[in-house]
Amino acid sequence: MSTIDPVSPGTRLDEPLPDEEVVRRVRAGEPALFEILMRRYNPRLFRAARAILRDEAEAEDVMQQAYVNAYLHLDQFAERASFGTWLTRIAVHEALARLRRRARGRETVAMSEDPDREASTLRSIAPDPEQAAVAGELRRLLESAIDALPTRYRAVFVLREVEGLSTSETAESLGIREETAKTRLHRARLMLREQVYHRAGLVTADAFPFHLSRCDRVVAGVFARLALPPVSAVH
Protein backbone atom coordinates (compact mmCIF):
# COMPACT_ATOMS: atom_id res chain seq x y z
CA MET A 1 0.00 0.00 0.00
CA SER A 2 1.37 3.44 -0.89
CA THR A 3 2.20 5.87 1.88
CA ILE A 4 0.07 8.99 1.53
CA ASP A 5 0.87 12.29 3.20
CA PRO A 6 -1.98 13.14 5.63
CA VAL A 7 -1.87 16.86 4.90
CA SER A 8 -1.41 16.73 1.15
CA PRO A 9 -3.67 14.00 -0.26
CA GLY A 10 -2.20 12.30 -3.29
CA THR A 11 1.40 13.06 -2.35
CA ARG A 12 3.50 9.91 -2.03
CA LEU A 13 6.24 10.11 0.59
CA ASP A 14 8.45 7.89 -1.52
CA GLU A 15 8.30 10.04 -4.67
CA PRO A 16 11.78 11.12 -5.73
CA LEU A 17 11.04 14.83 -5.45
CA PRO A 18 14.17 16.99 -5.51
CA ASP A 19 15.14 18.36 -2.11
CA GLU A 20 14.71 21.93 -3.27
CA GLU A 21 11.15 21.24 -4.45
CA VAL A 22 10.25 19.68 -1.10
CA VAL A 23 11.71 22.67 0.73
CA ARG A 24 9.75 25.09 -1.41
CA ARG A 25 6.51 23.20 -0.76
CA VAL A 26 7.16 23.06 2.97
CA ARG A 27 7.72 26.80 2.98
CA ALA A 28 4.54 27.25 0.94
CA GLY A 29 2.38 25.55 3.55
CA GLU A 30 2.89 21.77 3.33
CA PRO A 31 4.88 21.15 6.52
CA ALA A 32 4.14 17.41 6.61
CA LEU A 33 6.34 17.00 3.53
CA PHE A 34 9.32 17.69 5.79
CA GLU A 35 9.07 13.98 6.61
CA ILE A 36 10.41 13.22 3.13
CA LEU A 37 13.60 15.07 3.94
CA MET A 38 13.91 13.46 7.35
CA ARG A 39 13.57 9.93 6.00
CA ARG A 40 15.92 10.75 3.15
CA TYR A 41 18.70 11.99 5.41
CA ASN A 42 18.20 9.99 8.62
CA PRO A 43 21.07 7.55 7.94
CA ARG A 44 23.54 10.30 7.02
CA LEU A 45 22.75 12.48 10.02
CA PHE A 46 22.86 9.54 12.41
CA ARG A 47 26.24 8.40 11.14
CA ALA A 48 27.65 11.92 11.13
CA ALA A 49 26.53 12.60 14.70
CA ARG A 50 27.61 9.19 15.97
CA ALA A 51 31.00 9.60 14.30
CA ILE A 52 31.59 12.66 16.46
CA LEU A 53 29.94 11.56 19.71
CA ARG A 54 30.36 7.75 19.63
CA ASP A 55 27.02 7.46 21.41
CA GLU A 56 23.91 6.24 19.59
CA ALA A 57 21.37 7.73 21.98
CA GLU A 58 23.04 11.13 21.90
CA ALA A 59 23.33 10.91 18.12
CA GLU A 60 19.56 10.51 17.92
CA ASP A 61 19.11 13.57 20.12
CA VAL A 62 21.41 15.51 17.79
CA MET A 63 19.37 14.40 14.79
CA GLN A 64 16.16 15.65 16.35
CA GLN A 65 17.68 18.98 17.28
CA ALA A 66 19.23 19.35 13.83
CA TYR A 67 15.89 18.75 12.14
CA VAL A 68 14.20 21.22 14.45
CA ASN A 69 16.86 23.84 13.75
CA ALA A 70 16.65 23.21 10.02
CA TYR A 71 12.87 23.42 9.93
CA LEU A 72 12.82 26.66 11.92
CA HIS A 73 15.43 28.19 9.62
CA LEU A 74 14.40 26.88 6.22
CA ASP A 75 14.29 30.48 5.03
CA GLN A 76 18.08 30.56 5.48
CA PHE A 77 18.61 27.75 2.99
CA ALA A 78 19.81 29.72 -0.01
CA GLU A 79 20.54 26.71 -2.28
CA ARG A 80 24.20 27.72 -2.61
CA ALA A 81 25.04 24.22 -1.39
CA SER A 82 22.87 21.13 -1.61
CA PHE A 83 20.17 20.75 1.04
CA GLY A 84 21.82 17.56 2.25
CA THR A 85 25.11 19.37 2.83
CA TRP A 86 23.34 22.25 4.58
CA LEU A 87 21.43 19.85 6.82
CA THR A 88 24.50 17.75 7.59
CA ARG A 89 26.43 20.83 8.62
CA ILE A 90 23.68 21.76 11.08
CA ALA A 91 23.91 18.27 12.61
CA VAL A 92 27.71 18.41 12.73
CA HIS A 93 27.63 21.78 14.51
CA GLU A 94 25.15 20.47 17.07
CA ALA A 95 27.22 17.33 17.65
CA LEU A 96 30.43 19.33 18.08
CA ALA A 97 28.69 21.68 20.51
CA ARG A 98 27.62 18.69 22.61
CA LEU A 99 31.12 17.29 22.45
CA ARG A 100 32.50 20.54 23.83
CA ARG A 101 29.90 20.59 26.62
CA ARG A 102 30.71 16.97 27.43
CA ALA A 103 34.43 17.80 27.54
CA ARG A 104 33.85 20.65 29.99
CA GLY A 105 31.91 18.36 32.30
CA ARG A 106 34.23 15.37 32.08
CA GLU A 107 37.66 14.57 30.78
CA THR A 108 38.83 16.91 28.02
CA VAL A 109 38.62 15.26 24.62
CA ALA A 110 42.07 15.05 23.04
CA MET A 111 42.13 16.92 19.74
CA SER A 112 45.89 17.18 19.13
CA GLU A 113 47.09 18.36 15.76
CA ASP A 114 49.99 15.92 16.01
CA PRO A 115 48.90 12.90 13.91
CA ASP A 116 51.49 10.62 15.52
CA ARG A 117 50.22 11.52 18.97
CA GLU A 118 46.63 10.99 17.87
CA ALA A 119 47.51 7.65 16.35
CA SER A 120 48.90 6.56 19.70
CA THR A 121 45.56 7.31 21.38
CA LEU A 122 43.73 4.65 19.37
CA ARG A 123 42.04 2.21 21.68
CA SER A 124 43.10 -1.41 21.38
CA ILE A 125 39.79 -3.26 21.23
CA ALA A 126 40.16 -6.89 20.26
CA PRO A 127 37.45 -8.61 18.23
CA ASP A 128 35.06 -10.81 20.19
CA PRO A 129 36.49 -14.39 20.04
CA GLU A 130 32.99 -15.84 20.51
CA GLN A 131 31.61 -14.19 17.39
CA ALA A 132 30.26 -17.00 15.28
CA ALA A 133 29.80 -15.38 11.88
CA VAL A 134 32.77 -14.04 9.96
CA ALA A 135 30.62 -11.18 8.71
CA GLY A 136 29.83 -10.24 12.28
CA GLU A 137 33.49 -10.35 13.22
CA LEU A 138 34.36 -8.07 10.32
CA ARG A 139 31.64 -5.61 11.24
CA ARG A 140 32.63 -5.46 14.89
CA LEU A 141 36.30 -5.19 14.06
CA LEU A 142 35.73 -2.40 11.58
CA GLU A 143 33.30 -0.48 13.80
CA SER A 144 35.64 -0.62 16.79
CA ALA A 145 38.54 0.55 14.64
CA ILE A 146 36.50 3.46 13.26
CA ASP A 147 35.29 4.37 16.75
CA ALA A 148 38.90 4.46 17.90
CA LEU A 149 39.87 7.11 15.35
CA PRO A 150 40.34 10.66 16.68
CA THR A 151 37.21 12.74 16.11
CA ARG A 152 38.56 14.90 13.29
CA TYR A 153 39.53 11.84 11.25
CA ARG A 154 36.50 9.74 12.20
CA ALA A 155 34.05 12.39 11.03
CA VAL A 156 35.72 12.75 7.64
CA PHE A 157 36.01 9.00 7.16
CA VAL A 158 32.35 8.30 8.02
CA LEU A 159 30.98 11.04 5.76
CA ARG A 160 33.33 10.26 2.88
CA GLU A 161 33.57 6.47 2.95
CA VAL A 162 30.49 5.29 4.84
CA GLU A 163 27.97 7.87 3.62
CA GLY A 164 29.61 8.26 0.20
CA LEU A 165 29.73 12.06 0.17
CA SER A 166 32.11 13.73 -2.24
CA THR A 167 35.22 15.45 -0.93
CA SER A 168 33.64 18.87 -1.46
CA GLU A 169 30.41 17.86 0.31
CA THR A 170 32.38 16.42 3.21
CA ALA A 171 34.46 19.58 3.50
CA GLU A 172 31.37 21.80 3.39
CA SER A 173 29.55 19.68 5.97
CA LEU A 174 32.47 19.93 8.41
CA GLY A 175 33.39 23.52 7.61
CA ILE A 176 36.93 22.68 6.48
CA ARG A 177 38.93 23.07 3.26
CA GLU A 178 38.86 20.30 0.66
CA GLU A 179 42.61 19.78 1.04
CA THR A 180 42.12 19.35 4.78
CA ALA A 181 39.39 16.78 4.14
CA LYS A 182 41.65 14.87 1.74
CA THR A 183 44.52 14.91 4.23
CA ARG A 184 42.36 13.70 7.10
CA LEU A 185 40.81 10.96 4.97
CA HIS A 186 44.26 9.76 3.93
CA ARG A 187 45.42 9.76 7.54
CA ALA A 188 42.26 7.93 8.69
CA ARG A 189 42.82 5.22 6.10
CA LEU A 190 46.41 4.77 7.23
CA MET A 191 45.39 4.54 10.88
CA LEU A 192 42.61 2.07 10.11
CA ARG A 193 44.90 0.02 7.94
CA GLU A 194 47.51 -0.10 10.69
CA GLN A 195 45.01 -0.91 13.44
CA VAL A 196 43.04 -3.54 11.51
CA TYR A 197 46.19 -5.27 10.32
CA HIS A 198 47.68 -5.08 13.82
CA ARG A 199 44.58 -6.55 15.45
CA ALA A 200 44.26 -9.34 12.91
CA GLY A 201 47.98 -10.12 12.86
CA LEU A 202 48.39 -10.28 16.63
CA VAL A 203 46.17 -13.34 16.81
CA THR A 204 48.45 -16.34 16.55
CA ALA A 205 47.98 -20.05 17.02
CA ASP A 206 49.81 -19.94 20.33
CA ALA A 207 47.71 -17.20 21.87
CA PHE A 208 44.35 -17.85 20.25
CA PRO A 209 42.91 -20.46 17.86
CA PHE A 210 42.73 -18.28 14.80
CA HIS A 211 43.78 -20.00 11.57
CA LEU A 212 45.93 -18.17 9.04
CA SER A 213 43.29 -18.62 6.35
CA ARG A 214 40.72 -16.82 8.50
CA CYS A 215 43.22 -14.09 9.30
CA ASP A 216 43.78 -13.59 5.58
CA ARG A 217 40.04 -13.41 4.94
CA VAL A 218 39.54 -10.86 7.70
CA VAL A 219 42.33 -8.60 6.50
CA ALA A 220 41.33 -8.95 2.83
CA GLY A 221 37.64 -8.41 3.58
CA VAL A 222 38.15 -5.31 5.70
CA PHE A 223 40.63 -3.79 3.29
CA ALA A 224 38.21 -4.42 0.44
CA ARG A 225 35.44 -2.64 2.33
CA LEU A 226 37.75 0.32 2.91
CA ALA A 227 38.81 0.36 -0.77
CA LEU A 228 42.45 0.15 0.29
CA PRO A 229 45.20 -1.52 -1.76
CA PRO A 230 46.09 -5.07 -0.69
CA VAL A 231 48.80 -5.48 1.89
CA SER A 232 51.71 -7.81 1.30
CA ALA A 233 51.94 -10.54 3.89
CA VAL A 234 54.53 -9.90 6.57
CA HIS A 235 56.61 -12.91 7.52
C-alpha positions in Angstrom: 0.0 0.0 0.0 1.4 3.4 -0.9 2.2 5.9 1.9 0.1 9.0 1.5 0.9 12.3 3.2 -2.0 13.1 5.6 -1.9 16.9 4.9 -1.4 16.7 1.2 -3.7 14.0 -0.3 -2.2 12.3 -3.3 1.4 13.1 -2.4 3.5 9.9 -2.0 6.2 10.1 0.6 8.4 7.9 -1.5 8.3 10.0 -4.7 11.8 11.1 -5.7 11.0 14.8 -5.4 14.2 17.0 -5.5 15.1 18.4 -2.1 14.7 21.9 -3.3 11.1 21.2 -4.4 10.2 19.7 -1.1 11.7 22.7 0.7 9.7 25.1 -1.4 6.5 23.2 -0.8 7.2 23.1 3.0 7.7 26.8 3.0 4.5 27.3 0.9 2.4 25.5 3.6 2.9 21.8 3.3 4.9 21.1 6.5 4.1 17.4 6.6 6.3 17.0 3.5 9.3 17.7 5.8 9.1 14.0 6.6 10.4 13.2 3.1 13.6 15.1 3.9 13.9 13.5 7.4 13.6 9.9 6.0 15.9 10.8 3.1 18.7 12.0 5.4 18.2 10.0 8.6 21.1 7.5 7.9 23.5 10.3 7.0 22.7 12.5 10.0 22.9 9.5 12.4 26.2 8.4 11.1 27.7 11.9 11.1 26.5 12.6 14.7 27.6 9.2 16.0 31.0 9.6 14.3 31.6 12.7 16.5 29.9 11.6 19.7 30.4 7.8 19.6 27.0 7.5 21.4 23.9 6.2 19.6 21.4 7.7 22.0 23.0 11.1 21.9 23.3 10.9 18.1 19.6 10.5 17.9 19.1 13.6 20.1 21.4 15.5 17.8 19.4 14.4 14.8 16.2 15.6 16.3 17.7 19.0 17.3 19.2 19.3 13.8 15.9 18.7 12.1 14.2 21.2 14.5 16.9 23.8 13.7 16.6 23.2 10.0 12.9 23.4 9.9 12.8 26.7 11.9 15.4 28.2 9.6 14.4 26.9 6.2 14.3 30.5 5.0 18.1 30.6 5.5 18.6 27.7 3.0 19.8 29.7 0.0 20.5 26.7 -2.3 24.2 27.7 -2.6 25.0 24.2 -1.4 22.9 21.1 -1.6 20.2 20.8 1.0 21.8 17.6 2.2 25.1 19.4 2.8 23.3 22.2 4.6 21.4 19.9 6.8 24.5 17.8 7.6 26.4 20.8 8.6 23.7 21.8 11.1 23.9 18.3 12.6 27.7 18.4 12.7 27.6 21.8 14.5 25.1 20.5 17.1 27.2 17.3 17.7 30.4 19.3 18.1 28.7 21.7 20.5 27.6 18.7 22.6 31.1 17.3 22.4 32.5 20.5 23.8 29.9 20.6 26.6 30.7 17.0 27.4 34.4 17.8 27.5 33.9 20.6 30.0 31.9 18.4 32.3 34.2 15.4 32.1 37.7 14.6 30.8 38.8 16.9 28.0 38.6 15.3 24.6 42.1 15.1 23.0 42.1 16.9 19.7 45.9 17.2 19.1 47.1 18.4 15.8 50.0 15.9 16.0 48.9 12.9 13.9 51.5 10.6 15.5 50.2 11.5 19.0 46.6 11.0 17.9 47.5 7.6 16.3 48.9 6.6 19.7 45.6 7.3 21.4 43.7 4.6 19.4 42.0 2.2 21.7 43.1 -1.4 21.4 39.8 -3.3 21.2 40.2 -6.9 20.3 37.5 -8.6 18.2 35.1 -10.8 20.2 36.5 -14.4 20.0 33.0 -15.8 20.5 31.6 -14.2 17.4 30.3 -17.0 15.3 29.8 -15.4 11.9 32.8 -14.0 10.0 30.6 -11.2 8.7 29.8 -10.2 12.3 33.5 -10.4 13.2 34.4 -8.1 10.3 31.6 -5.6 11.2 32.6 -5.5 14.9 36.3 -5.2 14.1 35.7 -2.4 11.6 33.3 -0.5 13.8 35.6 -0.6 16.8 38.5 0.6 14.6 36.5 3.5 13.3 35.3 4.4 16.8 38.9 4.5 17.9 39.9 7.1 15.4 40.3 10.7 16.7 37.2 12.7 16.1 38.6 14.9 13.3 39.5 11.8 11.3 36.5 9.7 12.2 34.0 12.4 11.0 35.7 12.8 7.6 36.0 9.0 7.2 32.4 8.3 8.0 31.0 11.0 5.8 33.3 10.3 2.9 33.6 6.5 3.0 30.5 5.3 4.8 28.0 7.9 3.6 29.6 8.3 0.2 29.7 12.1 0.2 32.1 13.7 -2.2 35.2 15.5 -0.9 33.6 18.9 -1.5 30.4 17.9 0.3 32.4 16.4 3.2 34.5 19.6 3.5 31.4 21.8 3.4 29.6 19.7 6.0 32.5 19.9 8.4 33.4 23.5 7.6 36.9 22.7 6.5 38.9 23.1 3.3 38.9 20.3 0.7 42.6 19.8 1.0 42.1 19.3 4.8 39.4 16.8 4.1 41.7 14.9 1.7 44.5 14.9 4.2 42.4 13.7 7.1 40.8 11.0 5.0 44.3 9.8 3.9 45.4 9.8 7.5 42.3 7.9 8.7 42.8 5.2 6.1 46.4 4.8 7.2 45.4 4.5 10.9 42.6 2.1 10.1 44.9 0.0 7.9 47.5 -0.1 10.7 45.0 -0.9 13.4 43.0 -3.5 11.5 46.2 -5.3 10.3 47.7 -5.1 13.8 44.6 -6.6 15.4 44.3 -9.3 12.9 48.0 -10.1 12.9 48.4 -10.3 16.6 46.2 -13.3 16.8 48.5 -16.3 16.6 48.0 -20.1 17.0 49.8 -19.9 20.3 47.7 -17.2 21.9 44.3 -17.8 20.3 42.9 -20.5 17.9 42.7 -18.3 14.8 43.8 -20.0 11.6 45.9 -18.2 9.0 43.3 -18.6 6.3 40.7 -16.8 8.5 43.2 -14.1 9.3 43.8 -13.6 5.6 40.0 -13.4 4.9 39.5 -10.9 7.7 42.3 -8.6 6.5 41.3 -8.9 2.8 37.6 -8.4 3.6 38.1 -5.3 5.7 40.6 -3.8 3.3 38.2 -4.4 0.4 35.4 -2.6 2.3 37.8 0.3 2.9 38.8 0.4 -0.8 42.5 0.1 0.3 45.2 -1.5 -1.8 46.1 -5.1 -0.7 48.8 -5.5 1.9 51.7 -7.8 1.3 51.9 -10.5 3.9 54.5 -9.9 6.6 56.6 -12.9 7.5 
